[in-house]
């Protein structure tokens, strides 16, 4: 059974930092690309970042570029999101999501999400 | 950047057909994926690459993509289909784009 479990969410002050983790099981993590997607309270889905299976390609939404860093450790079957210079509008549930397919692929599995709250 | 436009809400009578649209410039040239999200839950993939259903998704869910509009159709709507539905594509800048979401209410 495919499972993605996020951790690391917390209440943090504006300007602070946080590192999210996503531990996966039930599939060969090292051959799949991964995304982070977030959802602000009462709002729609917003893509945050993408990382290829080998970490050779990384992409970011303009809203987080220069502040967030995506990474992975295939040996630990884990995906990470380092979030720096956090702002109130970064408050959201963050989902770890598996990408499946070659050309314009779909997200076929999602974690349960983890809440990040940025407030003073 | 590429924009996707979805109707805010759709109502459908129990057992009838719901049609959810996703508008984008020449969207027919892109692979469109659809996700269902119920309150307090993570999204679930219901249609991928325009018209393909993942295993476990009922045949009542179908998709199409033509011109500037992609469509998700829910036939014989059930109470359990009440949810927010999002379309998604990839932008040419290698970024993921989601539509704003459509809330489906089954009456």
Boltz contact constraints between the chains, C-beta under 6 A:
constraints:
  - contact:
      token1: [A, 44]
      token2: [B, 100]
      max_distance: 6.0
  - contact:
      token1: [A, 44]
      token2: [B, 101]
      max_distance: 6.0
  - contact:
      token1: [A, 45]
      token2: [B, 86]
      max_distance: 6.0
  - contact:
      token1: [A, 45]
      token2: [B, 98]
      max_distance: 6.0
  - contact:
      token1: [A, 47]
      token2: [B, 96]
      max_distance: 6.0
  - contact:
      token1: [A, 59]
      token2: [B, 94]
      max_distance: 6.0
  - contact:
      token1: [A, 59]
      token2: [B, 95]
      max_distance: 6.0
  - contact:
      token1: [A, 104]
      token2: [B, 31]
      max_distance: 6.0
  - contact:
      token1: [A, 104]
      token2: [B, 90]
      max_distance: 6.0
  - contact:
      token1: [A, 106]
      token2: [B, 33]
      max_distance: 6.0
  - contact:
      token1: [A, 106]
      token2: [B, 45]
      max_distance: 6.0
  - contact:
      token1: [A, 106]
      token2: [B, 48]
      max_distance: 6.0
  - contact:
      token1: [A, 108]
      token2: [B, 45]
      max_distance: 6.0
  - contact:
      token1: [A, 110]
      token2: [B, 42]
      max_distance: 6.0
  - contact:
      token1: [A, 110]
      token2: [B, 43]
      max_distance: 6.0
  - contact:
      token1: [A, 112]
      token2: [B, 42]
      max_distance: 6.0
  - contact:
      token1: [A, 113]
      token2: [B, 42]
      max_distance: 6.0
